[in-house]
Amino acid sequence: MVKRYTEDQRGRIGEKLLDLGNIAAGALLFGQFISDRPFHLLIAVLGILAVIVLYLVGLWVMRGGE
């Protein structure tokens, strides 16, 4: 049995995924510029991928998963 979420619930979940994408960008991308450690390209790429995936999934959930 598949649980169906209301439009309001989907909107909230989608927004939180977008927020999580922003946190990932802050931690993995912008955090490198304010730290004392050298810049790591792999971490930056993983941060960009995390942001893209979280934004796409968040928008997909907000649309209703179709």
Protein Blocks (a to p, Z undefined) as FASTA:
>chain_A
ZZdddfklmmmmmmmmmmmmmmmmmmmmmmmmmmmbdcdfklmmmmmmmmmmmmmmmmmm
mnnoZZ
